[in-house]
Amino acid sequence: MEETKARNEYHKEWRINNKDKVDAIKKRFKENNPDKEKEYQRKYNKTEKAKEKMKRYYESEKGKANLEKKKLKRKENYQKNKDEINRKRREYCKRPEIRKKKSDDWKKWRENNLERAKEITNNAKKRYEAKCKKLTFEHYGKKCACCGESIQEFLTIDHINGGGTKHRKKIGRKIYVWLFKNNFPEGFQTLCFNCNWGKHINGGICPHKQK
């Protein structure tokens, strides 16, 4: 035990006193064994020692400055190679083992963070529905086809040939999402709520058109 401890101390002191030699040996090893070096780095980066070391570094002033430089460099690289990076990401995420891993990780995290998971899911759902609504009005028009009202809060989607209530019940009332998923089919138009309701109670014709 004492002999091992003494040998370790000797090696430690030798590495400190011969830093240039140690760096040269490491450099040669990296050049001659790139795969082994990558595997070693992956394993080392997962250790608590490495995580604690990185945490201390990025909490220092030098680490914070370096982190900002890295973020800026990544952002610039992404802007230059946006399409290629996104293509590779999509291909990576479609791999069966990655899809399974992500699914398992999400389920495990969701079990431990149920309230936060619900919040994230609801926010994502709202963003998606808002996107579908925006694209729907861009396709069918951003103003009422009858009276010309253009304030978005007053606008809705109308079934030109009627049957909107039955259709909404059938699809679950998420009309904007359904239109987006079905590539904006014909038979729909943009109306304001007044014209839409007037058409509904007036036998399919807006009162504006009877004047």
Backbone as a chain_set.jsonl record, in Angstrom:
{"seq": "MEETKARNEYHKEWRINNKDKVDAIKKRFKENNPDKEKEYQRKYNKTEKAKEKMKRYYESEKGKANLEKKKLKRKENYQKNKDEINRKRREYCKRPEIRKKKSDDWKKWRENNLERAKEITNNAKKRYEAKCKKLTFEHYGKKCACCGESIQEFLTIDHINGGGTKHRKKIGRKIYVWLFKNNFPEGFQTLCFNCNWGKHINGGICPHKQK", "coords": {"N": [[0.832, -1.217, 0.0], [1.855, 1.249, 0.911], [3.992, 1.364, -0.804], [2.723, 1.573, -3.315], [1.419, 4.033, -3.038], [3.654, 5.719, -2.79], [4.79, 5.352, -5.306], [2.815, 6.459, -6.949], [2.9, 9.105, -6.116], [5.444, 9.732, -6.973], [5.155, 9.5, -9.794], [3.276, 11.484, -10.238], [4.706, 13.784, -9.481], [6.742, 13.602, -11.362], [5.339, 14.039, -13.786], [4.563, 16.673, -13.416], [7.023, 17.985, -13.407], [7.927, 17.396, -15.932], [6.342, 18.466, -17.98], [6.282, 19.213, -20.706], [7.201, 16.908, -22.048], [5.179, 15.121, -21.354], [2.954, 16.331, -22.576], [3.733, 16.067, -25.256], [3.738, 13.292, -25.571], [1.026, 12.752, -25.161], [-0.036, 14.135, -27.337], [1.018, 12.672, -29.533], [-0.236, 10.24, -29.079], [-2.957, 10.935, -29.455], [-2.927, 11.614, -32.16], [-2.22, 9.185, -33.349], [-4.144, 7.444, -32.436], [-7.024, 8.155, -32.892], [-9.703, 7.217, -32.612], [-9.692, 5.797, -30.184], [-9.046, 7.901, -28.49], [-11.318, 9.553, -28.719], [-13.26, 7.847, -27.642], [-12.275, 7.607, -25.052], [-12.526, 10.275, -24.185], [-15.311, 10.576, -24.275], [-16.122, 8.798, -22.255], [-14.771, 9.899, -20.058], [-15.898, 12.476, -19.888], [-18.363, 11.93, -18.819], [-17.941, 11.419, -16.186], [-18.102, 12.327, -12.7], [-16.022, 13.865, -11.793], [-15.087, 15.175, -14.109], [-17.374, 16.666, -14.787], [-17.628, 18.36, -12.574], [-15.258, 19.767, -12.79], [-15.61, 21.123, -15.246], [-17.792, 22.672, -14.536], [-16.701, 24.401, -12.582], [-14.88, 25.739, -14.206], [-16.521, 27.092, -16.128], [-17.818, 28.806, -14.462], [-15.95, 30.632, -13.83], [-14.409, 33.81, -14.754], [-12.912, 33.709, -17.11], [-13.911, 31.351, -18.219], [-16.622, 32.051, -18.64], [-16.347, 34.077, -20.565], [-15.199, 32.603, -22.644], [-17.256, 30.825, -23.142], [-19.251, 32.486, -24.191], [-18.005, 33.219, -26.578], [-17.95, 30.727, -27.849], [-20.689, 30.245, -28.163], [-21.388, 32.314, -29.911], [-19.827, 31.602, -32.119], [-20.956, 29.114, -32.791], [-23.506, 29.96, -33.47], [-22.983, 31.568, -35.728], [-21.935, 29.611, -37.434], [-24.173, 27.991, -37.703], [-25.947, 29.679, -39.083], [-24.609, 29.905, -41.504], [-24.62, 27.292, -42.451], [-27.229, 26.325, -42.334], [-29.325, 24.771, -43.636], [-28.055, 22.305, -44.191], [-27.279, 21.475, -41.62], [-29.774, 21.232, -40.339], [-30.856, 19.206, -41.921], [-29.198, 17.027, -41.276], [-29.797, 16.818, -38.579], [-32.496, 16.05, -38.69], [-32.279, 13.554, -39.956], [-30.771, 12.211, -38.03], [-32.525, 12.195, -35.833], [-34.503, 10.544, -36.806], [-33.552, 8.013, -36.661], [-34.133, 4.725, -35.478], [-33.117, 3.825, -32.937], [-32.487, 6.228, -31.702], [-34.937, 7.531, -31.615], [-36.307, 5.813, -29.883], [-34.727, 6.072, -27.566], [-35.068, 8.814, -26.967], [-37.815, 8.825, -26.497], [-38.0, 7.1, -24.264], [-36.434, 8.533, -22.425], [-37.971, 10.86, -22.204], [-40.36, 9.859, -21.09], [-39.431, 8.924, -18.642], [-38.484, 11.329, -17.498], [-40.876, 12.754, -17.448], [-42.414, 11.352, -15.588], [-41.16, 12.075, -13.224], [-41.441, 14.797, -13.219], [-44.136, 15.808, -13.466], [-46.007, 18.018, -13.417], [-44.531, 20.102, -14.61], [-44.067, 18.894, -17.074], [-46.662, 18.762, -18.119], [-47.146, 21.472, -18.419], [-45.221, 22.174, -20.367], [-46.119, 20.592, -22.523], [-48.703, 21.67, -22.963], [-48.058, 24.317, -23.648], [-46.597, 23.897, -25.994], [-48.579, 22.804, -27.571], [-50.339, 24.978, -27.788], [-48.713, 26.794, -29.201], [-48.426, 25.412, -31.612], [-51.095, 25.292, -32.524], [-51.574, 28.03, -32.825], [-49.788, 28.59, -34.878], [-50.913, 27.059, -36.959], [-53.347, 28.407, -37.228], [-52.485, 30.956, -38.071], [-51.286, 30.334, -40.574], [-53.524, 29.372, -41.872], [-55.207, 31.64, -42.211], [-53.503, 33.106, -43.791], [-53.691, 31.648, -46.1], [-56.488, 31.52, -46.813], [-57.207, 34.146, -46.692], [-56.896, 37.374, -45.157], [-58.953, 38.982, -44.408], [-62.493, 39.598, -44.013], [-64.547, 37.922, -46.307], [-66.974, 38.932, -46.948], [-67.765, 41.49, -45.65], [-65.345, 42.777, -45.42], [-63.939, 43.143, -43.047], [-60.917, 43.318, -41.174], [-59.587, 42.988, -38.77], [-57.934, 40.672, -36.887], [-58.844, 39.333, -34.594], [-61.581, 39.337, -34.927], [-62.128, 37.558, -36.897], [-62.973, 34.427, -38.529], [-63.178, 30.984, -39.715], [-65.215, 29.942, -42.361], [-67.556, 27.498, -43.506], [-68.263, 27.221, -46.76], [-70.403, 25.947, -48.074], [-72.035, 25.302, -45.973], [-72.793, 23.188, -43.06], [-70.925, 23.312, -41.06], [-71.066, 22.929, -38.235], [-71.524, 20.149, -37.87], [-69.226, 19.197, -39.09], [-67.169, 20.226, -37.467], [-67.695, 18.895, -35.071], [-67.12, 16.321, -35.842], [-64.363, 16.382, -36.389], [-63.299, 17.202, -34.023], [-63.35, 19.893, -33.407], [-61.055, 21.423, -33.784], [-60.505, 23.29, -36.089], [-58.571, 24.837, -37.492], [-56.186, 23.386, -37.261], [-56.962, 21.03, -38.542], [-57.428, 21.947, -41.172], [-54.841, 22.767, -41.863], [-53.428, 20.317, -41.734], [-54.675, 18.98, -43.797], [-53.886, 20.279, -46.039], [-55.146, 22.712, -46.728], [-57.935, 22.573, -48.031], [-60.472, 23.145, -50.664], [-63.635, 24.958, -50.405], [-63.874, 26.497, -48.169], [-63.785, 29.678, -46.452], [-62.752, 32.98, -45.39], [-64.478, 34.685, -42.913], [-65.943, 37.321, -40.929], [-67.011, 37.121, -37.464], [-69.584, 38.202, -37.202], [-70.698, 38.15, -39.843], [-70.482, 35.437, -40.296], [-72.189, 34.341, -38.343], [-74.562, 35.659, -39.034], [-75.004, 34.554, -41.574], [-75.462, 31.943, -40.774], [-77.93, 32.046, -39.308], [-79.578, 32.963, -41.221], [-80.26, 31.26, -43.239], [-78.035, 30.516, -44.789], [-77.157, 32.72, -46.178], [-75.522, 35.775, -45.921], [-76.833, 38.629, -44.217], [-75.836, 41.043, -45.179], [-75.67, 40.732, -47.935], [-78.211, 40.811, -48.79], [-79.057, 43.327, -48.886]], "CA": [[0.0, 0.0, 0.0], [2.759, 2.393, 1.011], [4.792, 1.367, -2.024], [1.853, 2.086, -4.383], [1.226, 5.456, -2.778], [4.929, 6.395, -3.097], [4.957, 5.315, -6.757], [1.863, 7.425, -7.501], [3.429, 10.437, -5.829], [6.601, 9.928, -7.856], [4.64, 9.732, -11.144], [2.629, 12.792, -10.237], [5.772, 14.795, -9.462], [7.441, 13.542, -12.645], [4.488, 14.679, -14.799], [4.603, 18.124, -13.196], [8.36, 18.474, -13.782], [8.199, 17.088, -17.342], [5.064, 18.757, -18.637], [6.455, 19.221, -22.165], [7.264, 15.52, -22.489], [3.835, 14.545, -21.183], [2.102, 16.901, -23.64], [4.168, 15.481, -26.526], [3.255, 11.902, -25.576], [-0.436, 12.825, -25.349], [-0.291, 14.578, -28.71], [1.295, 11.536, -30.417], [-1.289, 9.238, -28.864], [-4.174, 11.431, -30.093], [-2.754, 11.552, -33.617], [-2.131, 7.788, -33.787], [-5.309, 6.67, -31.957], [-8.148, 9.109, -32.775], [-10.923, 6.549, -32.132], [-9.517, 5.527, -28.746], [-9.082, 9.189, -27.797], [-12.72, 9.975, -28.667], [-13.944, 6.972, -26.698], [-11.807, 7.993, -23.715], [-13.126, 11.568, -23.851], [-16.733, 10.362, -23.995], [-16.251, 8.188, -20.932], [-14.285, 10.845, -19.046], [-16.842, 13.592, -19.758], [-19.524, 11.497, -18.055], [-17.569, 11.253, -14.782], [-18.409, 13.457, -11.806], [-14.815, 14.698, -11.734], [-15.079, 16.032, -15.3], [-18.503, 17.595, -14.686], [-17.297, 19.355, -11.554], [-14.175, 20.586, -13.352], [-16.215, 22.001, -16.255], [-18.651, 23.616, -13.831], [-15.831, 25.426, -11.998], [-14.284, 26.522, -15.295], [-17.497, 27.993, -16.739], [-18.216, 29.807, -13.473], [-14.878, 31.631, -13.772], [-14.528, 34.88, -15.749], [-12.345, 33.201, -18.365], [-14.853, 30.368, -18.745], [-17.813, 32.753, -19.133], [-15.985, 34.749, -21.814], [-15.002, 31.566, -23.66], [-18.579, 30.274, -23.453], [-19.919, 33.438, -25.082], [-17.357, 33.084, -27.889], [-18.411, 29.469, -28.444], [-22.081, 30.426, -28.564], [-21.377, 33.175, -31.098], [-19.261, 30.823, -33.218], [-21.964, 28.122, -33.178], [-24.596, 30.686, -34.127], [-22.511, 31.951, -37.063], [-21.828, 28.382, -38.223], [-25.54, 27.529, -38.003], [-26.503, 30.554, -40.114], [-23.944, 29.615, -42.775], [-24.911, 25.916, -42.892], [-28.521, 26.04, -41.71], [-30.05, 23.68, -44.303], [-27.322, 21.056, -44.02], [-27.348, 21.099, -40.194], [-31.146, 20.766, -40.073], [-31.031, 17.915, -42.604], [-28.509, 16.015, -40.479], [-30.559, 16.649, -37.335], [-33.697, 15.266, -38.993], [-31.846, 12.181, -40.206], [-30.345, 11.64, -36.741], [-33.701, 11.983, -34.978], [-35.344, 9.502, -37.391], [-32.968, 6.702, -36.388], [-34.985, 4.01, -34.503], [-32.55, 3.777, -31.582], [-32.558, 7.578, -31.138], [-36.358, 7.773, -31.307], [-36.631, 5.034, -28.682], [-34.025, 6.678, -26.431], [-35.735, 10.072, -26.644], [-39.118, 8.481, -25.931], [-37.782, 6.563, -22.911], [-35.954, 9.637, -21.577], [-39.101, 11.762, -21.958], [-41.291, 9.192, -20.164], [-38.798, 8.907, -17.32], [-38.488, 12.702, -16.981], [-42.269, 13.151, -17.218], [-42.852, 10.726, -14.334], [-40.571, 12.808, -12.1], [-41.751, 16.232, -13.343], [-45.443, 15.748, -14.125], [-46.604, 19.351, -13.599], [-43.717, 20.81, -15.602], [-44.296, 18.23, -18.365], [-47.972, 19.21, -18.603], [-46.994, 22.867, -18.843], [-44.486, 22.167, -21.634], [-47.007, 20.025, -23.547], [-49.766, 22.631, -23.256], [-47.458, 25.459, -24.357], [-46.264, 23.441, -27.352], [-49.864, 22.641, -28.273], [-50.843, 26.326, -28.093], [-47.874, 27.353, -30.267], [-48.752, 24.704, -32.853], [-52.426, 25.735, -32.961], [-51.433, 29.421, -33.285], [-49.114, 28.513, -36.177], [-51.92, 26.576, -37.92], [-54.315, 29.485, -37.438], [-51.811, 31.995, -38.862], [-51.143, 29.84, -41.948], [-54.874, 29.236, -42.441], [-55.665, 32.951, -42.669], [-52.645, 33.499, -44.909], [-54.155, 30.941, -47.298], [-57.871, 31.856, -47.182], [-57.391, 35.587, -46.699], [-56.811, 38.006, -43.834], [-60.106, 39.86, -44.175], [-63.798, 38.98, -44.243], [-64.9, 37.876, -47.725], [-68.262, 39.606, -47.136], [-67.794, 42.914, -45.278], [-63.998, 43.345, -45.494], [-63.326, 43.292, -41.719], [-59.555, 42.782, -41.217], [-59.03, 42.778, -37.422], [-57.847, 39.216, -36.811], [-59.652, 38.798, -33.492], [-62.975, 39.266, -35.356], [-62.233, 36.663, -38.056], [-63.09, 32.984, -38.344], [-63.267, 30.239, -40.976], [-66.599, 29.581, -42.692], [-67.813, 26.456, -44.496], [-69.031, 27.922, -47.801], [-71.657, 25.222, -48.378], [-72.7, 24.928, -44.722], [-72.385, 21.932, -42.414], [-69.77, 23.557, -40.2], [-71.237, 22.359, -36.895], [-71.299, 18.697, -37.957], [-67.817, 18.953, -39.431], [-66.334, 20.513, -36.296], [-67.897, 17.805, -34.112], [-66.467, 15.134, -36.38], [-62.894, 16.508, -36.334], [-62.886, 17.615, -32.687], [-63.474, 21.347, -33.312], [-59.791, 22.118, -34.075], [-60.632, 23.498, -37.517], [-57.331, 25.356, -38.087], [-55.245, 22.269, -37.34], [-57.46, 20.111, -39.578], [-57.181, 22.571, -42.478], [-53.393, 22.722, -42.099], [-53.029, 18.935, -41.997], [-55.278, 18.546, -45.061], [-53.349, 21.116, -47.122], [-56.079, 23.805, -47.037], [-58.841, 22.189, -49.137], [-61.472, 24.114, -51.116], [-64.905, 24.901, -49.688], [-63.777, 27.307, -46.956], [-63.47, 31.09, -46.68], [-62.622, 33.811, -44.187], [-65.57, 35.605, -42.6], [-65.944, 37.815, -39.551], [-67.999, 36.391, -36.677], [-70.909, 38.745, -37.496], [-71.166, 37.611, -41.117], [-70.597, 33.985, -40.144], [-73.421, 34.067, -37.582], [-75.686, 36.124, -39.852], [-75.209, 33.536, -42.601], [-75.992, 30.748, -40.109], [-79.337, 32.213, -38.916], [-80.334, 33.508, -42.349], [-80.404, 30.27, -44.3], [-76.852, 30.361, -45.62], [-76.842, 33.974, -46.88], [-75.268, 36.87, -44.985], [-77.762, 39.758, -44.4], [-75.194, 42.101, -45.976], [-75.888, 40.481, -49.356], [-79.633, 40.982, -49.087], [-79.375, 44.758, -48.937]], "C": [[0.865, 1.265, 0.0], [3.592, 2.532, -0.251], [3.997, 1.948, -3.2], [1.662, 3.588, -4.249], [2.479, 6.257, -3.158], [5.144, 6.451, -4.605], [4.035, 6.337, -7.435], [2.349, 8.854, -7.3], [4.609, 10.767, -6.748], [6.141, 10.258, -9.28], [3.99, 11.11, -11.261], [3.659, 13.914, -10.302], [6.512, 14.825, -10.794], [6.645, 14.243, -13.746], [4.511, 16.191, -14.669], [5.927, 18.705, -13.685], [8.699, 18.25, -15.263], [6.926, 17.304, -18.177], [5.176, 18.705, -20.162], [6.49, 17.803, -22.721], [5.892, 14.855, -22.433], [2.907, 15.023, -22.288], [2.453, 16.296, -24.997], [3.677, 14.039, -26.664], [1.744, 11.866, -25.83], [-0.791, 13.186, -26.784], [-0.08, 13.437, -29.696], [0.201, 10.478, -30.299], [-2.581, 9.653, -29.565], [-4.1, 11.31, -31.609], [-2.786, 10.11, -34.128], [-3.355, 6.956, -33.405], [-6.536, 7.583, -31.795], [-9.422, 8.474, -32.215], [-10.851, 6.272, -30.625], [-9.612, 6.819, -27.933], [-10.516, 9.689, -27.65], [-13.506, 9.161, -27.643], [-13.566, 7.323, -25.253], [-12.462, 9.301, -23.264], [-14.602, 11.426, -23.517], [-16.948, 9.787, -22.597], [-15.857, 9.167, -19.829], [-15.292, 11.967, -18.81], [-18.085, 13.23, -18.955], [-19.225, 11.349, -16.571], [-17.887, 12.511, -13.98], [-17.227, 14.42, -11.729], [-14.787, 15.681, -12.904], [-16.189, 17.079, -15.229], [-18.221, 18.717, -13.694], [-16.22, 20.307, -12.06], [-14.724, 21.589, -14.362], [-17.092, 23.067, -15.596], [-17.831, 24.758, -13.235], [-15.257, 26.336, -13.079], [-15.284, 27.538, -15.856], [-18.094, 29.001, -15.755], [-17.158, 30.894, -13.321], [-15.079, 32.666, -14.877], [-14.027, 34.42, -17.114], [-13.316, 32.227, -19.029], [-16.106, 31.022, -19.328], [-17.537, 33.432, -20.473], [-15.834, 33.74, -22.949], [-16.333, 30.963, -24.102], [-19.339, 31.182, -24.416], [-19.33, 33.371, -26.492], [-17.832, 31.831, -28.606], [-19.846, 29.586, -28.946], [-22.177, 31.244, -29.844], [-20.876, 32.404, -32.322], [-20.261, 29.781, -33.715], [-23.109, 28.78, -33.932], [-24.212, 31.066, -35.555], [-22.429, 30.724, -37.98], [-23.202, 27.868, -38.624], [-26.162, 28.364, -39.119], [-25.895, 30.256, -41.487], [-24.365, 28.261, -43.34], [-26.258, 25.428, -42.36], [-29.213, 24.824, -42.311], [-29.376, 22.335, -44.067], [-27.395, 20.563, -42.571], [-28.728, 20.557, -39.854], [-31.413, 19.413, -40.717], [-30.396, 16.788, -41.786], [-29.246, 15.751, -39.163], [-31.795, 15.788, -37.569], [-33.347, 13.799, -39.221], [-31.47, 11.483, -38.896], [-31.558, 11.287, -35.879], [-34.63, 10.892, -35.511], [-34.792, 8.107, -37.129], [-33.751, 6.008, -35.279], [-34.439, 4.037, -33.078], [-32.608, 5.146, -30.905], [-33.989, 7.917, -30.749], [-36.759, 7.05, -30.023], [-35.998, 5.659, -27.438], [-34.717, 7.966, -25.997], [-37.086, 9.816, -25.971], [-38.976, 7.986, -24.494], [-37.34, 7.664, -21.945], [-37.092, 10.577, -21.217], [-40.075, 11.157, -20.949], [-40.735, 9.208, -18.743], [-38.827, 10.295, -16.689], [-39.899, 13.141, -16.624], [-42.8, 12.589, -15.896], [-42.37, 11.508, -13.116], [-40.912, 14.3, -12.099], [-43.108, 16.413, -14.034], [-46.035, 17.123, -14.404], [-45.86, 20.15, -14.664], [-43.937, 20.233, -17.002], [-45.635, 18.652, -18.965], [-47.9, 20.639, -19.13], [-46.293, 22.954, -20.201], [-45.374, 21.672, -22.769], [-48.09, 21.014, -23.95], [-49.237, 23.841, -24.028], [-47.12, 25.103, -25.798], [-47.534, 23.302, -28.193], [-50.433, 23.997, -28.687], [-50.052, 26.967, -29.23], [-48.21, 26.722, -31.616], [-50.1, 25.161, -33.398], [-52.381, 27.169, -33.478], [-50.774, 29.467, -34.66], [-50.111, 28.078, -37.256], [-52.939, 27.669, -38.244], [-53.735, 30.581, -38.332], [-51.72, 31.579, -40.332], [-52.49, 29.695, -42.642], [-55.368, 30.56, -42.991], [-54.778, 33.491, -43.802], [-53.112, 32.847, -46.212], [-55.539, 31.434, -47.749], [-58.148, 33.362, -47.195], [-57.431, 36.161, -45.297], [-57.918, 39.037, -43.61], [-61.384, 39.141, -44.563], [-64.164, 39.065, -45.725], [-66.214, 38.598, -48.013], [-68.176, 41.106, -46.871], [-66.412, 43.566, -45.299], [-63.334, 43.586, -44.156], [-61.948, 42.612, -41.711], [-58.896, 42.62, -39.85], [-59.09, 41.283, -37.121], [-58.727, 38.619, -35.719], [-61.126, 38.636, -33.873], [-63.198, 38.216, -36.448], [-62.331, 35.199, -37.666], [-63.154, 32.323, -39.716], [-64.692, 29.727, -41.165], [-66.628, 28.443, -43.703], [-68.749, 27.051, -45.548], [-70.377, 27.256, -48.058], [-72.384, 24.75, -47.128], [-72.164, 23.621, -44.148], [-71.21, 22.078, -41.475], [-69.868, 22.912, -38.832], [-70.963, 20.863, -36.893], [-69.827, 18.39, -38.22], [-66.922, 19.174, -38.23], [-66.474, 19.424, -35.237], [-67.137, 16.558, -34.551], [-64.949, 15.193, -36.193], [-62.394, 16.949, -34.961], [-62.756, 19.115, -32.52], [-62.179, 22.105, -33.579], [-59.693, 22.349, -35.581], [-59.337, 23.963, -38.166], [-56.292, 24.254, -38.255], [-55.662, 21.305, -38.454], [-57.19, 20.667, -40.974], [-55.702, 22.507, -42.847], [-52.953, 21.314, -42.477], [-53.566, 18.425, -43.331], [-54.944, 19.478, -46.224], [-54.363, 22.139, -47.64], [-56.987, 23.486, -48.23], [-59.798, 23.315, -49.521], [-62.754, 23.952, -50.304], [-64.918, 25.699, -48.404], [-63.425, 28.743, -47.332], [-63.339, 31.808, -45.348], [-63.831, 34.726, -44.076], [-65.344, 36.174, -41.203], [-67.041, 37.063, -38.793], [-69.418, 36.892, -36.943], [-71.489, 38.142, -38.768], [-71.366, 36.101, -41.039], [-71.893, 33.62, -39.414], [-74.66, 34.504, -38.369], [-76.013, 35.128, -40.947], [-75.865, 32.292, -42.004], [-77.489, 30.892, -39.81], [-80.211, 32.7, -40.074], [-80.371, 32.546, -43.54], [-79.226, 30.177, -45.249], [-76.467, 31.598, -46.408], [-76.643, 35.074, -45.854], [-76.256, 38.02, -45.256], [-77.164, 40.903, -45.202], [-75.54, 41.96, -47.466], [-77.349, 40.603, -49.769], [-80.047, 42.443, -49.18], [-79.515, 45.226, -50.385]], "O": [[0.653, 2.198, -0.774], [3.869, 3.637, -0.717], [4.535, 2.724, -3.989], [1.735, 4.323, -5.234], [2.386, 7.324, -3.764], [5.617, 7.457, -5.133], [4.439, 7.001, -8.39], [2.228, 9.699, -8.187], [4.761, 11.89, -7.229], [6.665, 11.18, -9.906], [4.145, 11.803, -12.267], [3.513, 14.867, -11.067], [6.868, 15.888, -11.302], [7.223, 14.967, -14.556], [4.484, 16.91, -15.667], [5.96, 19.773, -14.296], [9.643, 18.844, -15.784], [6.509, 16.447, -18.956], [4.271, 18.211, -20.835], [5.876, 17.525, -23.751], [5.499, 14.125, -23.343], [2.164, 14.233, -22.871], [1.561, 16.038, -25.805], [3.253, 13.62, -27.741], [1.253, 11.053, -26.614], [-1.717, 12.625, -27.371], [-0.895, 13.24, -30.597], [-0.229, 9.898, -31.296], [-3.233, 8.824, -30.199], [-5.08, 10.952, -32.263], [-3.312, 9.842, -35.208], [-3.584, 5.89, -33.976], [-7.029, 7.763, -30.682], [-10.142, 9.103, -31.438], [-11.818, 6.485, -29.893], [-10.177, 6.839, -26.84], [-10.896, 10.189, -26.591], [-14.307, 9.702, -26.881], [-14.411, 7.335, -24.358], [-12.896, 9.427, -22.119], [-15.098, 12.07, -22.593], [-17.83, 10.223, -21.857], [-16.522, 9.254, -18.797], [-15.518, 12.369, -17.669], [-18.787, 14.115, -18.464], [-20.144, 11.172, -15.772], [-17.933, 13.615, -14.522], [-17.407, 15.632, -11.614], [-14.503, 16.866, -12.725], [-15.972, 18.241, -15.57], [-18.539, 19.879, -13.947], [-16.264, 21.508, -11.791], [-14.353, 22.762, -14.343], [-17.131, 24.214, -16.04], [-18.198, 25.927, -13.354], [-15.159, 27.55, -12.895], [-14.943, 28.706, -16.041], [-18.789, 29.934, -16.158], [-17.427, 31.952, -12.754], [-15.83, 32.431, -15.824], [-14.641, 34.706, -18.143], [-13.519, 32.267, -20.242], [-16.598, 30.606, -20.376], [-18.355, 33.383, -21.391], [-16.278, 33.983, -24.071], [-16.521, 30.633, -25.273], [-19.992, 30.705, -25.344], [-20.06, 33.454, -27.481], [-18.087, 31.851, -29.81], [-20.178, 29.088, -30.021], [-22.946, 30.916, -30.748], [-21.424, 32.533, -33.416], [-20.403, 29.583, -34.922], [-23.621, 28.231, -34.908], [-25.007, 30.908, -36.481], [-22.804, 30.788, -39.151], [-23.389, 27.373, -39.736], [-26.827, 27.823, -40.002], [-26.578, 30.344, -42.507], [-24.458, 28.092, -44.556], [-26.405, 24.265, -41.984], [-29.644, 23.935, -41.577], [-30.043, 21.342, -43.778], [-27.556, 19.367, -42.33], [-28.849, 19.544, -39.165], [-32.105, 18.571, -40.146], [-30.989, 15.721, -41.626], [-29.312, 14.616, -38.693], [-32.114, 14.912, -36.765], [-34.041, 12.908, -38.732], [-31.805, 10.318, -38.682], [-31.611, 10.217, -35.274], [-35.455, 10.366, -34.764], [-35.491, 7.118, -37.351], [-34.016, 6.618, -34.243], [-35.189, 4.244, -32.124], [-32.758, 5.231, -29.686], [-34.236, 8.51, -29.698], [-37.464, 7.607, -29.181], [-36.638, 5.766, -26.392], [-34.931, 8.189, -24.806], [-37.455, 10.491, -25.01], [-39.731, 8.395, -23.612], [-37.799, 7.728, -20.804], [-37.186, 11.042, -20.082], [-40.562, 11.852, -20.058], [-41.453, 9.467, -17.777], [-39.148, 10.442, -15.51], [-40.105, 13.821, -15.618], [-43.539, 13.262, -15.178], [-43.068, 11.599, -12.106], [-40.7, 14.987, -11.1], [-43.208, 17.088, -15.058], [-46.516, 17.373, -15.509], [-46.475, 20.794, -15.513], [-43.989, 20.968, -17.987], [-45.737, 18.874, -20.172], [-48.506, 20.973, -20.148], [-46.713, 23.711, -21.076], [-45.385, 22.257, -23.852], [-48.369, 21.183, -25.137], [-49.89, 24.33, -24.95], [-47.328, 25.902, -26.71], [-47.55, 23.643, -29.376], [-50.946, 24.15, -29.796], [-50.626, 27.602, -30.115], [-48.271, 27.41, -32.635], [-50.237, 25.392, -34.599], [-53.06, 27.501, -34.449], [-51.147, 30.279, -35.507], [-50.148, 28.66, -38.34], [-53.341, 27.833, -39.396], [-54.408, 31.074, -39.237], [-52.034, 32.365, -41.226], [-52.591, 29.873, -43.856], [-55.89, 30.615, -44.105], [-55.245, 34.239, -44.661], [-52.952, 33.416, -47.292], [-55.739, 31.73, -48.927], [-59.203, 33.799, -47.657], [-57.931, 35.53, -44.365], [-57.815, 39.872, -42.711], [-61.362, 38.19, -45.345], [-64.102, 40.137, -46.328], [-66.543, 38.852, -49.171], [-68.475, 41.91, -47.754], [-66.313, 44.79, -45.204], [-62.257, 44.181, -44.115], [-61.81, 41.481, -42.176], [-57.757, 42.16, -39.773], [-60.171, 40.694, -37.102], [-59.289, 37.537, -35.888], [-61.849, 37.882, -33.222], [-64.332, 38.006, -36.878], [-61.84, 34.783, -36.617], [-63.181, 32.998, -40.745], [-65.291, 29.157, -40.253], [-65.831, 28.415, -44.641], [-69.905, 27.351, -45.25], [-71.383, 27.942, -48.24], [-73.259, 23.888, -47.211], [-71.219, 23.03, -44.671], [-70.564, 21.09, -41.126], [-68.875, 22.401, -38.315], [-70.255, 20.359, -36.021], [-69.258, 17.456, -37.654], [-66.004, 18.39, -37.994], [-65.498, 19.066, -34.579], [-66.581, 15.833, -33.725], [-64.319, 14.183, -35.879], [-61.186, 17.06, -34.755], [-62.11, 19.571, -31.576], [-62.198, 23.336, -33.599], [-58.907, 21.697, -36.268], [-59.022, 23.535, -39.276], [-55.6, 24.196, -39.271], [-54.822, 20.823, -39.214], [-56.766, 19.928, -41.863], [-55.35, 22.23, -43.994], [-52.194, 21.132, -43.429], [-52.971, 17.531, -43.932], [-55.618, 19.474, -47.254], [-54.432, 22.4, -48.841], [-56.828, 24.059, -49.308], [-59.923, 24.309, -48.806], [-62.943, 22.954, -49.608], [-65.865, 25.599, -47.623], [-62.844, 28.997, -48.387], [-63.765, 31.302, -44.309], [-64.168, 35.449, -45.014], [-64.637, 35.578, -40.39], [-67.904, 36.439, -39.41], [-70.362, 36.103, -36.916], [-72.629, 37.678, -38.78], [-72.294, 35.554, -41.635], [-72.605, 32.702, -39.821], [-75.678, 33.812, -38.373], [-77.187, 34.88, -41.222], [-76.713, 31.663, -42.637], [-78.246, 29.948, -40.038], [-81.426, 32.834, -39.932], [-80.496, 32.964, -44.691], [-79.4, 29.796, -46.406], [-75.548, 31.546, -47.225], [-77.506, 35.286, -45.001], [-76.491, 38.352, -46.418], [-77.897, 41.659, -45.84], [-75.684, 42.96, -48.169], [-77.68, 40.51, -50.951], [-81.19, 42.772, -49.497], [-79.782, 46.403, -50.631]]}, "num_chains": 1, "name": "protein.A"}
